[in-house]
Amino acid sequence: MNDSKIIVSLDIGTTSMKVVVANAAPDQLSIIGVGSVHAQGMDRGVIVDIDKAAQAIQAAVHKAASQSNTEIHDVVVGLPANGLQIFSCQGMIALNDHSKEIDDNDVHQVMAASLTQTLPAEQEYIALIPNSFTVDGFKNIKDPRKMLGTRLEFNGILYSLPKSIIHNCLMAVRRAGLNVTNEIIAPSAIGQVALDKGERNFGSILIDLGGGQTTAAVIHDNKLKFATVDPEGGNLVTHDISVVLNTTLDSAAKLQRYYGQANSASASDSEEFPVKVVGQEELQNISAKYLAEIIEARLQQIFERLRKPLTMVKALNLPGGVVLSGGLAEITGIETLAQNILGVKVKTFVPDQMGLRHPAFAEGLGLVSYSQSLTEIDVIAHDVIMQRGPKIQPRKQRPAMTSSPEVNSAQTKARSLEPKTEKTSTGERFKNFWKKFFD
């Protein structure tokens, strides 16, 4: 019997749209197609022109479909962490029929009973991650179905995002003629493949260096616990090279790709290469060290800004250190630079699957891997969230199972997992937030 199924992921990036097609069996994931095209309609990680974004998505899907020789109708979509808010949630229901086994409907009801958080008007629930269930006082149950009891309790983690981000992403995908089977917050997906089991459990920091923005996220106890977004990414590095050297953006991108280094201390002052300067006939020579200094200056600013919120939640004390992903993570010397600024061990994740051997494909691979790992309890949790409010249109199918708006602020802020009844300082919120996960 063939238990495999096709899972298709869509990574909506600032600089490129990436589609990964995978043949997923219970214990194996095989990549059979990849499509990547230049992005349109994007700015700093979010969609600003739905029609242009939809056209780019269609082009990426067409490439992946041709390579994999499959028809693509359903996709799993990654959502950015801009404006992400995180809450704890608990629910309890009485089980009236003591002789009846707990079933899907009971699990659905107790999860729905946990959604008591009052969200700001601009926010919308996007994911519910189960922690555990309790049946008649017996705790730490992962799946209570088939059990008997009189009281069923649930606790989990709730994630919300700005409605504009969710709407624009889903509208662009559907305008491209696709059905969305699941939406996954990007750092959760990346952590699925970029971190090993120990790093996800004991705690690590993911820094995704994208074209339009940089996202730092904390994965602890196998869950996304914190995320912060810096509004600068690889595009500004290219822009800096273009402005300083007075060359075109295309020329600057090539210089960055072929000669760029992030650590100027290790760059050579004697190694030179020609640069076409706007308005001049003859090529001008610049040194590798000078180019590295331009690149290093921008990256240093990004890492230093990320260090502040990560320090506030004591994430830099976690044993897993930092793992880099995203297109800019391929640049030579970036691990050394990040380690010097953040003061912890740093490594770069590069997928080892054929056709994906570049850190920019971490999210695309993570989305299919995350979808493959979903349990039946996870699917019920997803259905609960989908029924909470009107979406663009009803979902046509459930997420894959194992059998198988501009944001107002550039930086997301952590929220305490416990509801607050009185105002606290930002520093105190961060402190209480992180303490909750270790208590």
Buried (B, 14 or more C-beta within 10 A) or exposed (E): EEEBBBBBBBBBBBBBBBBBBBBBBEEEBEBBBBBBBEBBBBBBBBBEBBEBBBBBBBBBBBBBBEBBEBEBBBBBBBBBBBBBBBBBBBBEBEBEEEEEEBEEEBBBBBBBBBBEBEBEEBBBBBBBBBBBBBBEEEEEBEBBBEBBBEEBBBBBBBBBBBBBBBBBBBBBBBBBEBBBBBBBBBBBBBBBBBBEEEBBBBBBBBBBBBBBBBBBBBBBEBBBBBBBBBBBBBBBBBBBBBEBBBBEEEBBBBBBEEBBBBBBEBBEEEEBEEBBBEEEEEEEEBBBBBBBBBBBEBBBBBBEBBBEBBBBBBBBEBEBBBBBBBBBBBBBBBBBBBBEBBEBEBBBBBBEBEBBEBBBBBBBBBBBBBBBBBBBBBBBBBBBBBEBEEBEEEBEEBBBBBEBBBBEEBBBBBBBBEEEEEEEEEEEBBBBBBEEBEE
